[in-house]
Amino acid sequence: MGKIKDPTMSDTGNLSYDWAKSHMRILTHSIDRLKESKPLRGITLGFCLQITKETSVLLIGAKELGAKVVACSGNPLTTQDNIAAFLASNGIEIFAWSNQTKSEYDWCQNKVLSHEPDIIVDDGGDLNTKVHFDKKFQPLKILGATEETTTGITRYRSMQKKGKLRYPIIAVNNAKTKTIFDNKYGTGQSAIAGYLHAMNLLFASKRVVVCGYGWLGKGVARKCAGMGSRVIVTEIDPIRALEAHMDGFDVMPMSQAAKIGDIFITCTGMRDVIQKKHLLSMKNGGIVGNVGHFDVEIDSKFLLKQKVRQVRPNLDECVLPNGKKIHLISKGRVANLIASEGHPPEIMALSFSNQLYSILHILKNHKKMRNLVYDVPEQIDYQVAVDALNSMNVKIDRLSKKQIAYKTSW
């Protein structure tokens, strides 16, 4: 028996599910193609993902393919409670509700693992880390896992380096059809949506500081520039910094950007990006938020220890010792999921198609796989791209026999 906030919200959750499903044809066509064979029959899947309308399409699809599905949220604040209610009403064992405490978040993960999943689907690495280092879950026989985020993959690579990884994990985030589109287009759009919902201020003419210029930062920077912002990029990687400069953005250290920025968006997955010293040097009225992952990119603990009042939903005004007011979005957690709804369904269809195919790959090949972090197999990445183009009715050229011969000659 799962635990959710309000079972009466299932009808509105159903409407959101239908809306998302109608825009996720890449994923739903794959599910429909596999339904008859029930390839997940007898398998328990443990999901630790953001509980959104898009995620519900994947979870219901996994159930339709024969799996027992148990789920919790990958973030204590982001669960869409109507979706949790809808999933529970459709036989998904779900332990998730919005605005959880740390202990509630931990309890929900424990409940998922108590069902002894065969395969884990994680977002950030919390569930897999618990299996590895919480003694009560070490007896679990996990066939393998998949990971949705850069943050989670970084944690697993550290475990692998130290010989601690207990089972194979597929880095879904590294698939080309995931990382480029999910981060660049998905977060690029949903970050703007989250900030607009939280602050409802004009982007045009403002100096927007984008921290990090990976695929995520690229997407955010381009969207902000498209809305008329004067974009500043901060980076630690000289190649990415050079790319940002060549793309037409100002590049400078955070210590300099903090003094002139109006809006700050962290996109790194790294801790201590915006520190206390940076916050103290900002202009009065500055707005800071995070779309990377965990709430460690900004020193939100320092901000939330000040005189704080909520001035809008998901927007806290923090009065610093120097008298300046700094506004923090979503308490430093992922603004695009808390202040808004996360990525568009068309983008999540790409990510979740990779997830589905990777689950099936582990099920078929886990005995041959070593305890390593694997990239998504190229044939899966390729198939997801083909499925996406077909769903959008986009046609492309093919090489002729002469071109193939030329390509393979010397």
C-alpha positions in Angstrom: 0.0 0.0 0.0 1.6 3.3 -1.1 1.2 6.7 0.5 0.2 9.9 -1.3 -1.3 13.3 -0.3 -4.8 13.3 -1.6 -6.5 10.4 -3.5 -9.4 12.6 -4.6 -7.0 14.4 -7.1 -6.8 11.4 -9.4 -9.3 12.7 -11.9 -7.2 15.9 -12.6 -4.1 13.6 -12.7 -5.8 11.5 -15.4 -6.4 14.6 -17.5 -2.7 15.6 -17.2 -1.6 12.0 -18.0 -3.8 12.0 -21.2 -2.4 15.4 -22.2 1.2 14.2 -21.8 0.6 10.9 -23.4 -0.9 12.5 -26.5 2.4 14.4 -27.0 4.8 11.5 -26.2 4.3 9.4 -29.3 7.9 8.4 -29.5 7.5 6.5 -26.2 3.9 5.3 -26.6 4.5 3.8 -30.0 7.3 1.7 -28.4 5.1 0.6 -25.5 2.3 -0.3 -27.9 4.7 -2.3 -30.0 5.8 -4.3 -27.0 2.5 -4.8 -25.1 1.6 -8.2 -26.5 4.9 -9.8 -25.6 4.9 -8.4 -22.0 8.8 -8.3 -21.8 8.7 -7.0 -18.2 6.5 -9.8 -16.8 7.6 -10.9 -13.4 10.0 -8.0 -12.9 9.8 -5.4 -10.2 11.0 -1.9 -11.2 11.9 0.6 -8.5 11.6 4.2 -9.8 13.0 7.3 -8.1 12.1 10.0 -10.6 10.3 13.4 -10.6 6.6 12.5 -10.3 5.2 14.5 -13.2 2.6 13.9 -15.9 5.4 12.8 -18.2 6.8 10.3 -15.7 3.3 8.8 -15.3 3.4 7.8 -19.0 6.6 5.8 -18.4 5.3 4.2 -15.2 1.9 3.2 -16.6 3.7 1.9 -19.8 6.1 -0.2 -17.7 3.0 -1.7 -15.9 1.4 -2.4 -19.2 4.5 -4.3 -20.3 4.1 -6.6 -17.3 6.2 -5.0 -14.6 5.3 -4.5 -10.9 6.0 -0.8 -10.5 7.0 0.8 -7.2 7.9 4.5 -7.2 9.0 7.5 -5.1 10.0 11.0 -6.0 13.6 12.0 -6.9 13.1 15.3 -5.0 11.3 16.1 -1.8 9.5 19.2 -3.1 8.6 18.5 -6.7 5.8 15.8 -6.7 2.7 16.7 -8.7 0.1 15.4 -6.2 -2.6 14.9 -8.8 -0.2 12.6 -10.7 0.6 10.6 -7.6 -3.1 10.1 -7.0 -3.7 9.1 -10.6 -0.8 6.6 -10.4 -2.1 5.1 -7.2 -5.6 4.7 -8.6 -4.0 2.7 -11.5 -2.2 0.1 -9.4 1.2 1.8 -9.1 2.7 1.4 -5.6 3.7 5.0 -5.1 5.2 6.7 -2.0 5.3 10.4 -3.0 3.8 13.8 -2.1 4.9 17.4 -2.4 6.9 19.3 0.1 8.3 16.3 2.0 10.6 16.6 5.0 14.0 15.0 4.7 12.9 12.1 6.9 9.7 11.6 4.8 11.8 11.6 1.6 14.1 9.0 3.1 11.2 6.9 4.3 9.7 6.9 0.8 12.9 5.6 -0.7 13.1 2.9 2.0 9.6 1.8 1.1 10.5 1.4 -2.6 13.6 -0.7 -1.7 11.5 -2.8 0.7 9.8 -4.2 -2.4 13.1 -5.7 -3.6 13.2 -4.2 -7.1 15.1 -6.1 -9.8 16.0 -2.9 -11.7 16.3 0.6 -10.4 15.5 3.8 -12.4 17.1 6.7 -10.6 17.3 10.5 -10.9 20.3 11.9 -9.0 21.5 8.7 -7.5 19.9 8.8 -4.1 18.2 5.4 -4.4 21.2 3.6 -5.8 23.5 5.2 -3.2 21.2 3.9 -0.5 21.4 0.3 -1.9 25.2 0.6 -1.9 25.8 2.1 1.6 22.7 1.4 3.8 23.5 -2.0 5.4 19.8 -3.1 5.5 19.6 -2.9 1.7 22.9 -4.5 0.8 21.4 -8.0 0.6 19.2 -6.9 -2.3 20.0 -8.6 -5.6 19.8 -5.8 -8.1 20.3 -6.8 -11.8 21.2 -3.3 -12.8 20.0 0.3 -12.9 19.6 3.4 -15.1 20.4 7.0 -14.3 18.7 10.1 -15.6 21.1 12.8 -14.5 24.7 14.0 -14.7 24.7 14.3 -10.9 23.9 10.7 -10.4 26.4 9.5 -13.0 29.2 11.5 -11.3 28.4 9.7 -8.0 28.5 6.3 -9.6 31.7 6.9 -11.4 33.2 7.8 -8.1 31.9 4.5 -6.7 33.3 2.6 -9.7 36.7 4.2 -9.3 36.9 3.0 -5.7 35.6 -0.5 -6.6 32.3 0.1 -4.7 29.8 -0.3 -7.6 27.7 -3.4 -7.0 25.9 -3.8 -10.3 25.9 -2.3 -13.8 24.3 1.1 -14.3 23.4 2.6 -17.7 24.0 6.4 -17.9 20.9 7.3 -19.8 21.8 11.0 -19.4 24.8 10.4 -21.7 22.7 9.3 -24.7 22.9 11.9 -27.4 19.1 11.8 -27.8 18.8 12.6 -24.1 21.5 15.0 -23.0 21.4 17.3 -26.0 17.7 17.6 -26.2 16.7 17.2 -22.5 19.3 19.7 -21.2 19.5 22.2 -24.1 15.9 22.3 -25.1 14.0 20.9 -22.1 15.8 22.7 -19.3 16.3 25.7 -21.5 12.6 26.1 -21.8 11.5 24.9 -18.4 14.0 27.1 -16.5 12.5 30.2 -18.1 9.0 28.9 -17.2 10.0 28.3 -13.6 11.6 31.8 -13.2 8.6 33.5 -14.8 6.1 31.6 -12.6 8.2 32.6 -9.5 8.9 36.2 -10.3 6.9 37.3 -13.3 9.4 40.0 -14.2 10.8 41.1 -17.6 13.9 39.2 -18.9 14.5 41.8 -21.6 17.3 44.3 -20.8 18.3 42.5 -17.6 21.8 41.0 -17.0 21.2 37.3 -16.6 24.2 35.3 -15.1 24.2 31.7 -16.4 26.5 29.6 -14.2 27.9 26.7 -16.3 28.0 26.3 -20.1 27.4 22.6 -20.6 24.4 21.5 -22.6 22.1 22.8 -19.9 23.7 26.2 -19.6 23.8 26.5 -23.4 20.1 26.0 -23.6 19.3 28.5 -20.7 21.7 31.1 -22.1 20.2 31.0 -25.6 16.6 31.2 -24.3 17.5 34.2 -22.1 19.3 35.9 -25.0 16.2 35.2 -27.2 14.1 37.1 -24.6 16.3 40.1 -24.8 18.6 39.5 -21.8 22.2 40.5 -21.6 23.7 37.2 -20.8 26.8 36.6 -18.8 28.4 33.2 -18.5 30.6 31.9 -15.7 32.7 28.8 -16.2 35.6 26.7 -14.9 36.3 24.9 -18.2 38.4 27.0 -20.6 36.9 25.2 -23.7 33.4 25.9 -22.6 34.3 29.4 -21.7 35.8 30.0 -25.1 32.6 28.5 -26.7 30.4 30.9 -24.7 32.6 33.8 -25.7 32.4 32.8 -29.4 28.6 32.4 -29.1 28.5 36.1 -28.2 28.1 36.0 -24.4 30.2 37.9 -21.9 32.4 35.5 -19.8 33.8 36.4 -16.4 34.4 35.0 -12.9 31.5 34.8 -10.5 33.2 37.3 -8.2 32.8 39.9 -11.0 29.4 38.7 -12.3 27.9 38.8 -8.8 28.3 42.6 -8.6 26.5 43.4 -11.9 23.9 40.6 -12.4 20.2 41.0 -12.0 19.1 37.3 -12.3 21.3 34.3 -11.6 20.6 30.7 -12.9 23.0 27.9 -11.8 23.3 25.0 -14.2 26.3 23.1 -13.0 25.4 20.1 -10.7 28.4 21.4 -8.6 28.3 22.7 -5.0 29.2 26.2 -3.8 28.7 28.0 -7.2 27.1 31.0 -5.6 28.7 31.5 -2.2 28.0 33.8 0.8 30.6 36.2 -0.4 28.9 36.4 -3.8 25.5 36.9 -2.3 26.8 39.8 -0.1 28.2 41.6 -3.1 25.1 41.4 -5.3 22.9 44.4 -6.1 19.8 45.0 -4.0 16.9 43.0 -5.4 18.9 40.3 -7.1 17.2 37.0 -8.0 19.0 33.7 -7.6 17.8 30.2 -8.5 19.1 26.7 -9.5 18.1 24.4 -12.4 21.2 22.1 -11.9 20.2 19.4 -9.4 20.6 19.4 -5.6 20.2 22.5 -3.5 24.0 22.9 -3.0 24.8 25.2 -6.0 23.7 28.3 -4.0 24.4 28.9 -0.4 20.7 28.7 0.4 21.4 27.8 4.0 22.9 31.2 4.5 20.0 33.0 2.8 17.3 31.1 4.7 18.9 31.9 8.0 18.4 35.6 7.4 15.1 37.5 7.8 12.9 35.8 5.3 9.4 36.3 4.0 7.6 34.6 1.1 6.7 37.4 -1.3 5.2 35.1 -4.0 4.7 31.3 -4.3 8.2 29.8 -4.6 9.9 33.2 -4.0 11.6 34.1 -0.7 12.9 37.6 0.1 16.0 37.3 2.2 17.3 40.5 4.0 21.1 40.2 4.3 23.1 41.7 7.2 24.1 44.6 4.9 20.4 45.5 4.3 20.2 44.2 0.7 17.3 42.0 -0.3 18.1 38.9 -2.3 15.2 36.8 -3.7 15.6 33.0 -3.7 13.6 30.8 -6.0 12.3 27.4 -4.7 14.7 27.5 -1.7 17.5 26.7 -4.0 16.1 23.5 -5.3 15.3 22.8 -9.0 13.3 25.8 -10.0 12.0 24.4 -13.3 10.3 21.5 -11.4 9.1 23.3 -8.3 8.1 26.7 -9.6 6.9 25.1 -12.9 6.1 21.7 -14.3 9.5 20.6 -15.6 10.3 19.6 -19.2 7.7 19.5 -22.0 6.4 16.0 -22.8 8.0 15.9 -26.3 11.4 16.2 -24.6 10.7 13.7 -21.9 9.5 11.2 -24.5 13.1 11.1 -25.8 14.6 10.6 -22.3 12.0 8.0 -21.3 12.4 6.0 -24.5 16.0 5.7 -23.6 15.0 4.6 -20.1 12.6 1.9 -21.4 15.1 0.5 -23.9 17.9 0.6 -21.3 15.7 -1.4 -18.8 15.1 -4.0 -21.5 18.8 -4.1 -22.3 19.7 -4.7 -18.7 17.1 -7.5 -18.4 18.5 -9.2 -21.5 22.2 -8.7 -20.9 22.8 -8.3 -17.1 24.7 -11.6 -16.8 27.2 -10.4 -19.4 27.6 -6.9 -17.9 30.3 -6.0 -15.4 29.8 -3.7 -12.4 30.5 -0.6 -14.4 28.8 2.6 -15.6 27.8 2.0 -19.2 26.7 4.5 -21.9 23.4 3.8 -23.6 24.2 1.4 -26.5 24.5 3.2 -29.8 21.7 1.1 -31.4 19.3 2.3 -28.7 20.3 6.0 -29.2 19.9 5.6 -33.0 16.5 3.9 -32.6 15.2 6.7 -30.4 16.3 9.2 -33.0 14.6 7.3 -35.8 11.4 6.9 -33.6 11.4 10.7 -32.9 11.7 11.6 -36.6 9.0 9.2 -37.5 6.7 10.6 -34.8 7.3 14.1 -36.2 6.8 13.0 -39.8 10.4 14.2 -40.7 12.1 12.5 -43.6 15.9 12.4 -44.1 18.2 11.3 -46.9 20.1 8.0 -47.1 23.6 7.4 -48.6 23.7 5.8 -52.0 25.8 2.8 -52.8 28.4 5.0 -54.4 28.5 7.2 -51.3 28.8 4.2 -49.0 31.7 2.9 -51.1 33.4 6.4 -51.1 33.0 6.6 -47.3 34.6 3.2 -46.7 37.4 3.6 -49.3 40.9 5.0 -48.9 
